[in-house]
Amino acid sequence: MSFMTKIEGVPDTDDVRDGMAFFAGTGPYGKTCGDCKFRGYVRTSSKGTYNESRQEFVYRSYRTTKCEMFRRLSGHHGSEVKEEYPACKYFELKEKKKASAVSSQQGNSP
């Protein structure tokens, strides 16, 4: 709960979600972080394991559910961002997978 005066249209401290690039709810109406292209990026582990056969260290890559825009702006990896969080002002709609578009076109042909 915030003890500051609430001004209409201005984000408040209650609108803050850890790991988000900006205040929650400042993006397009009805959109969530789950719809945003910036939620989730590939990250490489900092500790590698040595592979004898290749004679080198091997680092694992994995997909996170963190905000890429937060990382770009702050230079740090933020907290996990849940799909249901209301979108922020940096929201950009993620592209649909092309495989589903191709399969739907094939199903409509005679």
N, C-alpha and C positions, 0 to 999 in steps of 0.2 A: 504494500500500500504506500502510495506517495503522499507526502505531506505538502507538496507544492500545489499551487493553484493550477487547476486544469483549464487550459485554453482550447477552445474548439478548433480542430484541424491541426493542432500542434502535437507531435508525439510526446509521450510522457514516459517516465522511468518504468511504469508498469508495462509498457509495450516492448521492453528490452528482452531479447532472448539471447542467451549465450551462444556465440559462434555465428550469429547472423551479421551480414555486412551493414545493415541499417535497421531501423525500427520495424518491428513486425506490423503488418497491416498498412504499410505506406505504398504497397504495390497495387496492381489492378484488383478491383473488387472480385471476390470469390476465388482468386487464385491462391495456391499454397506453394510451399517450398518443394513439395513433391512434383509439381508441374514445371519447376525451374531447371534450366540447363546448367546452372552453376552448382546445384546440389550434387555432390559426389564427384570425386576426381581420383585418379590413380596416384598412389604414393608408393615409394620404394622404401623398404626397411633400412634402418641405419646400421644394423648388425648383419653381416653376411656370414655364410658358412663356407669353409674352404672345400673345394671340390678337387680331390686328388687327380682324377683322370684328366680334368681340364687345366689343372695347375693354376687356378685362380679362385678368387672369392666370388660367390654367387649371392646376389641380393634378391629377395622376394619382392614382388610388386603386388599390391592389393588395392581394391577400390574402397574408398571411404564414403561416409554419408555426411561429410563436412562441406562447408560452403567454400567454393573456389574463389568467389569474389572477396570473401573475408580474408583469405590467404593473400590474394593479390594486393589488397589495400593495406593490410597490417604487416605482411611479411612473416606471419606466424600461422601455424595450424590451429584452428579454433576447436570448439566443442562440437559434438555431433549435432546435426540439425534434423529435427523430426519432419516427416512428410506433411503433417497436419498444421505446421506453423503457417500463419498468414504471410503472404509474400511481402518482400520489402521493395524499395524503389529500384533496386538493381535487377528486378525480375525480368528474365527473358524466357519465353516459352521454349521448352526443349523440343527438338524435332522428333517427329514420329519415326518409328523404325520403317525402313524401306521394304523390308521383307513382307510385312503385313499388307502394304499397299500393292505389292506385286501379286500376292496370293488373292486379294480381293478382286483385282482386275481379271485374273485367270478364271475365277469363279463366275464372273458375269458374261464371259464369252460363250457363244452358242456351240 
